Amino acid sequence: MVQIVGIRFKRAGKIYYFAPNDILFSLNEPVVVDTARGTEYGFVAVPNKEVDEDELTNPLKPVLRRATADDREKYEQNCRLELEALEIAKKKVEEHNLPLKMIDVSYIFDVSKIVFYFTADGRVDFRELVKDLAAIFHTRIELRQVGVRDEAKIVGGLACCGRELCCHSVLNDFHPVSIKMAKKQNLPLNPSKISGVCGRMMCCLKYEYY
């Protein structure tokens, strides 16, 4: 058995396991961890627990420390910078007349890289955009294309039930949803009745399927 702690970086985002290094963490506690992308700031979603080592697909990276007051201040500053960066990126997209929609920005905690998320109908040549953004922010720039379901999860909104989108509020990850699920629940097969704001079948069809 090996001890792990689950960390989430975004609201309703995927939970990643890390080695707690003999530190006992509480739910929602802010921490600084070492990831494949670099140093990141996250929140405890699964406090310390033991799992079978066979359940782990990759070696565990460590939790570096509990977040300090300076860490929290830097995290909040990065959040403000992300909002500013998103507006700058949107203006640059317009200047280059690119067929893409910029939807989110994520700063690596140590600002060694900025990741811009966008949607587009197909492949887009954004090399000149990357050059412009690198010249403005003076750090590594990554543009990452995401699908319509990911866009809904990132941006959020209200579902037809009047509640906040499940993907934005409670779902850690997407699960397959099929027309069979709607049929078994005797739901109308009209696409407008069983599709979410993303245009795909509603994630909640899975809730009552079994």
Secondary structure, DSSP 8 states (H G I E B T S, - for coil): -EEEEEEESSTT--EEEEB-TT----TT-EEEEEETTEEEEEEEEEEEEEE-GGG-SS---BEEEE--HHHHHHHHHHHHHHHHHHHHHHHHHHHHT-S-EEEEEEE-TTSSEEEEEEE-SS----HHHHHHHHHHH-SEEEEEE--HHHHHHHH--B-TTSSB-HHHHT-SS-----HHHHHHTT----HHHHB-TTSSB-GGGGTTT-
